Structure formats: structure tokens, C-alpha cells
Amino acid sequence: MIGDPAYGWGWEGVAMSVPKEIGHIVLNVTDVERSTRFYRDVVGFQVSRYRPDGTGAFLTCGVVHHNLALFKAPAGARPTEKGAIGLNHFAFKVESYRALQAAHSRLVEARAAIDHIVDHGMTRSVYFLDPDGIMMELFSDTYATEEEGLAYMKSTRGGAAPMDITAAEPPRAEIPQADFTRVG
């Protein structure tokens, strides 16, 4: 176990397994068919399973069995308020800045509510609301490698500079020499 990247040191120095990746997200929605069409036709997912009774759908980015599941919300279920405790939003990566621009165009054509568009330094992001008002983000990486993006993340305070998604891709920022990984 010591030195095995599948294990880390958890609470009180006890060895624990480390999650490999986020597997999928599940959303309760008011209309599974409507949401499936939105995530397929506008956002770009592929349907990997659709329950004929309309109670659920599973969508994929094309590699694993599912990245997103949509379940029929119970009768009377109410959406959470913006800023409530719990999930703020979920983000889906697109291949490039041009792909992000194309996704933004599809969202606008579909009359999806665009919440904001920002440059986070390591990503460029379009935040939007799905048909049930659930906040989602589509983003493209700024840096050529995951390692560079992580280095930028660790060395800056963070930020969200508003940007014009219709403009040419902005230049990427230099990675400063600083450490913003300390807690407390």
C-alpha cells in the first residue's frame, strides 16, 4: 500500500483508497424526454439508454456507459434556489475553444438561459441553465496539458474574468510561482 497511487492518507493518518475520477452525475428533472433532447441535441451527449416509460435516461460523452443520468422527479418536487446548500453546478469538458464557441451557439439557438461566460485562467467556461433551471458549465482547457492546468490552479487565487465567447481565443496566462494549496 505505501507508495501505491490508489491509496492516500486520510483522516488521522489512516490509509484510504483515493477516488480515481468522478463517474457520473444524476439529475432529477420534470420531463425526462425534454431534458434528454436538450442534453443530446443542444449540449451534445449521446443517449446510451432511454427507459420507454419515460422515467429515466442515460447519456454518454461516447466513451463510458454513462456520464449523465436523468430521472423523473417525484410529483411536487421543487427546484433548489440559486445559492442553496448542495450542488452549485456541474461542468462538462469540450475538446477545444472552437468547440466551446460552437456549443455556445447551439445554446443560444435553443434559447437556453446563459448565466455567464468567463475565463478562469486554466479554463474558458460557459455557464447555462438546463430546461429545469439546473446550472451547468461547458468548458475548454486553456493549457495544452492537464499538468499545466493543475500548476496554474495551484499557483493563483482564482478568478472569473468575463469574456466575449464570439472573439478569438485569448492568449493563455503565464503560470506564476506561488502556492495556494494550503488550507487554513
Beta strands, then each sheet from edge to edge (+ up, - down):
strand 1: 7-9
strand 2: 15-17
strand 3: 25-29
strand 4: 46-50
strand 5: 56-60
strand 6: 68-72
strand 7: 90-93
strand 8: 113-119
strand 9: 123-129
strand 10: 135-141
strand 11: 161-162
sheet 1: 1+ 2-
sheet 2: 3+ 6+ 5- 4+
sheet 3: 7+ 10+ 9- 8+ 11-
end
